[in-house]
Amino acid sequence: MNRLEFSFGNAVGHFQKTGGPKGFLWKFALTYALFAIIVQGLSLYLMAPIYAAAFNPIVMEDPDVMDQVMLENMGRVLLGYLVSFVFGILMWVLFEAASQRRYMRAEGFGLKFGGDEGRLLVVGLFWLGLIIALYIVMFLLMIVPITIGAVLGSDGAIIAGLLTFVLFIAYFVAAIWIVVRFSPAGAMTIRDRKIRFGSAWRVTKGKVWTLIGSWLVLALIMMAIIMALYLVFAVMAMLALMPAFQSGSDDPAVVLAAFASPAFIIPAIIFGLVYLAFAGGMMHVFGGPAALAAKTDPNWADPNAMDDTFA
């Protein structure tokens, strides 16, 4: 099979066929996990008083005390959400740029903030605008069956219900179709070193179902691995917490002490690290199908450059 051909098999496994220095995926995944831990740790630090109150049986039993804790720490909570939001966007820009540079230019792993990242940030704003538009359309569509139901009364309830179902399915399919059509925008932006969004529609012509199928396969593989990780962690957690539950004590402090024990915390930390690294790796893997669509664009101004990453 031609490695440059846009096909289902090539789309699913494109992350393995990028060329370039070895070790990209594990470096990407581990660095992503490290960044995620730092961001979440900072957010957790800012929201620590709220979490401490939520796990305090005395505070939980008194709504007035809980409200007082919330009011006293409202500034820290808002700052925690702001940190998560801003650094979340920054992480996406940095790692998406690194991922697409690998796909489009066969570069090794590296994080920086330059022209690629700035252009991707603009592409992200286009995506935000598209998502907002899709939500507005969904809201407007729901007005139709509601209006019919209001006009016809109880006699129109069944008609309104069926119409709501049909409109929802139609909208859902159309929304997925539109999102997939624009999916190579980030890859094309890195490829051309220019902001690309609308032209992604042309690149995905005739490739939508292949893209959807490849992402479904990757999603199923990802879910199977995540379920296996959760199963392993659940068994380890059960073994750690079993003594507390077997003691028959009604004291919440006993249960909280079990959650704070090394037998529970250590597996939880390991699970968190593995989960975050896996999530980071899958971010890169999921970008493969759309990147392949951009890579095999027949109208690319520099088609000979495609061979450089498949040498």
C-alpha positions as CSV (number, residue, x, y, z in Angstrom):
1,M,0.0,0.0,0.0
2,N,1.3,3.4,-0.9
3,R,2.3,5.3,2.3
4,L,1.2,8.6,0.7
5,E,-2.2,7.3,-0.3
6,F,-5.1,8.5,1.8
7,S,-6.8,5.3,2.9
8,F,-8.4,3.9,6.0
9,G,-5.3,1.9,7.0
10,N,-2.9,4.7,6.4
11,A,-5.1,7.1,8.3
12,V,-5.3,4.9,11.4
13,G,-1.6,4.2,11.5
14,H,-0.3,7.5,10.2
15,F,1.3,8.4,13.5
16,Q,3.8,5.6,12.9
17,K,4.7,6.8,9.4
18,T,5.8,10.4,9.9
19,G,9.6,9.9,9.5
20,G,11.9,12.1,11.5
21,P,13.9,11.4,14.8
22,K,12.9,8.4,16.8
23,G,11.2,8.6,20.2
24,F,8.7,11.4,19.4
25,L,5.6,9.8,20.8
26,W,6.9,8.8,24.2
27,K,8.6,12.2,24.6
28,F,5.4,13.9,23.6
29,A,3.3,11.8,26.0
30,L,5.6,12.2,29.0
31,T,6.1,15.9,28.6
32,Y,2.3,16.4,28.2
33,A,1.8,14.5,31.4
34,L,4.4,16.6,33.2
35,F,2.8,19.9,32.0
36,A,-0.7,18.6,32.9
37,I,0.4,17.7,36.4
38,I,1.9,21.2,36.9
39,V,-1.2,22.9,35.7
40,Q,-3.6,20.7,37.7
41,G,-1.3,20.9,40.7
42,L,-1.4,24.7,40.6
43,S,-5.2,24.7,40.2
44,L,-5.5,22.2,43.0
45,Y,-3.4,24.4,45.3
46,L,-5.6,27.4,44.6
47,M,-8.7,25.4,45.3
48,A,-7.3,23.5,48.2
49,P,-9.6,25.1,50.8
50,I,-12.7,24.1,48.9
51,Y,-11.5,20.5,48.5
52,A,-10.5,20.4,52.2
53,A,-14.0,21.6,53.2
54,A,-15.7,19.1,50.9
55,F,-13.9,16.2,52.6
56,N,-14.5,17.5,56.1
57,P,-17.5,15.7,57.6
58,I,-18.2,18.6,60.0
59,V,-18.3,21.2,57.2
60,M,-20.3,19.0,54.9
61,E,-23.0,18.5,57.5
62,D,-23.5,22.3,57.9
63,P,-24.5,24.1,54.7
64,D,-24.0,27.5,56.3
65,V,-20.3,26.7,57.1
66,M,-19.8,25.4,53.6
67,D,-21.3,28.6,52.1
68,Q,-19.0,30.6,54.4
69,V,-15.9,28.7,53.2
70,M,-17.0,29.2,49.6
71,L,-17.4,33.0,50.1
72,E,-14.1,33.3,51.9
73,N,-12.2,31.6,49.1
74,M,-14.2,32.8,46.1
75,G,-11.2,34.7,44.8
76,R,-8.9,31.6,44.9
77,V,-11.5,29.5,43.2
78,L,-12.0,32.0,40.4
79,L,-8.2,32.2,40.0
80,G,-8.0,28.4,39.9
81,Y,-10.5,28.2,37.1
82,L,-8.7,31.0,35.2
83,V,-5.4,29.2,35.6
84,S,-6.9,26.0,34.3
85,F,-8.5,27.8,31.3
86,V,-5.5,29.9,30.3
87,F,-2.9,27.2,30.7
88,G,-5.2,24.7,29.1
89,I,-5.3,26.8,26.0
90,L,-1.5,27.3,26.1
91,M,-1.0,23.6,26.4
92,W,-3.2,22.9,23.4
93,V,-1.3,25.4,21.3
94,L,2.1,24.2,22.3
95,F,1.5,20.5,21.9
96,E,-0.7,20.8,18.8
97,A,2.0,22.7,17.1
98,A,4.6,20.1,18.1
99,S,2.3,17.3,16.9
100,Q,1.6,18.9,13.5
101,R,5.3,19.9,12.9
102,R,6.0,16.2,13.3
103,Y,3.3,15.2,10.8
104,M,4.0,18.0,8.3
105,R,7.7,18.5,8.6
106,A,9.0,15.3,10.2
107,E,10.6,17.3,13.1
108,G,11.7,15.9,16.4
109,F,9.8,16.7,19.6
110,G,10.2,20.3,20.8
111,L,8.0,22.9,22.5
112,K,8.3,26.6,21.7
113,F,6.1,29.6,21.2
114,G,6.6,31.2,17.8
115,G,4.8,31.8,14.5
116,D,3.3,28.3,14.3
117,E,1.8,28.6,17.8
118,G,0.4,32.1,17.1
119,R,-1.2,31.0,13.9
120,L,-2.7,27.9,15.6
121,L,-4.2,30.1,18.3
122,V,-6.0,32.0,15.6
123,V,-7.2,28.7,14.1
124,G,-8.4,27.8,17.6
125,L,-10.5,31.0,17.7
126,F,-12.0,29.9,14.3
127,W,-12.9,26.6,15.9
128,L,-14.5,28.4,18.9
129,G,-16.6,30.5,16.6
130,L,-17.7,27.5,14.6
131,I,-18.7,25.6,17.8
132,I,-20.7,28.6,19.0
133,A,-22.4,28.9,15.7
134,L,-23.3,25.2,15.8
135,Y,-24.8,25.6,19.3
136,I,-26.8,28.6,18.1
137,V,-28.2,26.6,15.2
138,M,-29.1,23.7,17.5
139,F,-31.0,26.2,19.8
140,L,-32.9,27.6,16.8
141,L,-33.8,24.2,15.5
142,M,-35.3,23.2,18.9
143,I,-37.6,26.2,18.7
144,V,-39.5,24.5,15.8
145,P,-40.9,21.5,17.7
146,I,-41.5,23.6,20.8
147,T,-43.5,26.0,18.8
148,I,-45.5,23.2,17.1
149,G,-46.2,21.6,20.5
150,A,-47.4,24.9,21.9
151,V,-49.7,25.5,18.9
152,L,-51.2,22.0,18.7
153,G,-51.3,21.5,22.5
154,S,-51.6,17.9,23.8
155,D,-52.6,16.6,20.4
156,G,-49.3,17.7,19.0
157,A,-47.1,16.2,21.7
158,I,-46.3,13.1,19.7
159,I,-45.6,15.1,16.5
160,A,-43.4,17.5,18.4
161,G,-41.5,14.6,20.0
162,L,-40.9,12.8,16.7
163,L,-39.8,16.1,15.1
164,T,-37.4,16.8,17.9
165,F,-35.8,13.3,17.5
166,V,-35.5,13.7,13.7
167,L,-34.1,17.2,14.0
168,F,-31.6,16.1,16.6
169,I,-30.3,13.2,14.6
170,A,-30.1,15.3,11.4
171,Y,-28.3,18.1,13.3
172,F,-25.9,15.7,15.0
173,V,-24.9,14.1,11.6
174,A,-24.6,17.5,10.0
175,A,-22.5,18.9,12.8
176,I,-20.1,16.0,12.7
177,W,-19.8,16.3,9.0
178,I,-19.0,20.0,9.2
179,V,-16.4,19.5,12.0
180,V,-14.7,16.7,10.0
181,R,-14.6,18.9,6.9
182,F,-12.6,21.5,8.7
183,S,-10.4,19.0,10.7
184,P,-7.2,19.5,8.7
185,A,-7.1,23.2,9.4
186,G,-4.3,23.0,12.0
187,A,-2.2,20.7,9.9
188,M,-2.6,22.9,6.8
189,T,-1.7,26.0,8.9
190,I,1.6,24.3,10.0
191,R,2.2,23.0,6.5
192,D,1.9,26.4,4.7
193,R,3.0,28.6,7.6
194,K,-0.2,30.6,6.9
195,I,-3.5,30.6,8.7
196,R,-5.7,28.0,6.9
197,F,-9.3,27.2,7.9
198,G,-11.8,27.5,5.0
199,S,-9.5,25.7,2.6
200,A,-9.6,22.6,4.8
201,W,-13.1,22.0,3.4
202,R,-11.6,21.4,0.0
203,V,-9.0,19.0,1.3
204,T,-11.5,16.7,3.0
205,K,-13.8,16.3,-0.1
206,G,-14.6,12.6,-0.5
207,K,-12.6,11.7,2.7
208,V,-15.2,12.3,5.4
209,W,-16.3,8.7,6.0
210,T,-12.7,7.5,6.0
211,L,-11.8,10.1,8.6
212,I,-14.8,9.3,10.8
213,G,-14.1,5.5,10.5
214,S,-10.4,5.9,11.4
215,W,-11.3,8.0,14.4
216,L,-13.9,5.5,15.6
217,V,-11.3,2.7,15.5
218,L,-8.8,4.8,17.4
219,A,-11.5,5.8,19.9
220,L,-12.4,2.2,20.5
221,I,-8.8,1.2,21.0
222,M,-8.3,4.1,23.4
223,M,-11.5,3.2,25.4
224,A,-10.3,-0.4,25.7
225,I,-6.9,0.7,27.1
226,I,-8.5,3.2,29.5
227,M,-11.0,0.6,30.8
228,A,-8.0,-1.7,31.4
229,L,-6.2,1.0,33.3
230,Y,-9.3,1.8,35.4
231,L,-9.8,-1.9,36.1
232,V,-6.2,-2.3,37.4
233,F,-6.5,0.8,39.5
234,A,-9.9,-0.2,40.8
235,V,-8.5,-3.6,42.0
236,M,-5.5,-1.8,43.7
237,A,-7.8,0.8,45.3
238,M,-10.1,-1.9,46.6
239,L,-7.3,-3.8,48.2
240,A,-6.1,-0.6,49.8
241,L,-9.5,0.4,51.1
242,M,-10.8,-3.0,52.1
243,P,-9.4,-3.0,55.7
244,A,-11.3,0.3,56.4
245,F,-14.6,-1.0,55.2
246,Q,-14.1,-4.4,56.8
247,S,-13.6,-2.8,60.2
248,G,-17.3,-1.9,60.3
249,S,-16.5,1.6,61.7
250,D,-19.0,4.3,61.0
251,D,-16.4,7.0,61.7
252,P,-15.8,9.0,58.4
253,A,-12.3,9.7,59.6
254,V,-11.4,6.0,59.3
255,V,-12.5,6.0,55.6
256,L,-10.7,9.3,54.9
257,A,-7.5,7.9,56.6
258,A,-7.7,4.9,54.2
259,F,-7.9,7.3,51.2
260,A,-4.9,9.2,52.6
261,S,-2.8,6.0,53.1
262,P,0.2,5.3,50.9
263,A,-1.4,2.1,49.8
264,F,-4.1,4.2,48.0
265,I,-2.1,7.3,47.2
266,I,0.8,5.7,45.4
267,P,-1.3,3.6,43.0
268,A,-3.5,6.8,42.4
269,I,-0.4,8.8,41.5
270,I,0.9,6.1,39.2
271,F,-2.5,5.8,37.6
272,G,-2.7,9.5,37.1
273,L,0.7,9.7,35.5
274,V,0.0,6.8,33.1
275,Y,-3.5,8.2,32.3
276,L,-2.1,11.7,31.5
277,A,0.7,10.3,29.4
278,F,-1.7,8.1,27.5
279,A,-4.0,11.1,27.0
280,G,-1.1,13.1,25.6
281,G,0.0,10.3,23.3
282,M,-3.6,9.9,22.0
283,M,-3.8,13.6,21.3
284,H,-1.0,13.1,18.8
285,V,-2.3,9.9,17.4
286,F,-5.8,11.3,16.8
287,G,-4.3,14.1,14.8
288,G,-2.9,11.6,12.3
289,P,-5.9,11.1,10.0
290,A,-6.5,14.8,9.4
291,A,-2.8,15.4,9.0
292,L,-2.7,12.7,6.3
293,A,-5.5,14.4,4.5
294,A,-3.5,17.7,4.5
295,K,-0.4,15.8,3.5
296,T,-2.0,14.2,0.5
297,D,-3.6,17.3,-0.7
298,P,-3.2,17.2,-4.5
299,N,-3.3,21.0,-4.7
300,W,-0.4,21.4,-2.2
301,A,2.0,23.9,-3.7
302,D,5.0,21.9,-2.7
303,P,4.1,18.2,-3.3
304,N,7.7,17.0,-3.6
305,A,8.1,17.9,0.1
306,M,5.8,15.1,1.0
307,D,8.4,12.5,0.2
308,D,10.9,14.0,2.7
309,T,8.9,12.8,5.7
310,F,8.4,9.3,4.2
311,A,12.0,8.6,3.3
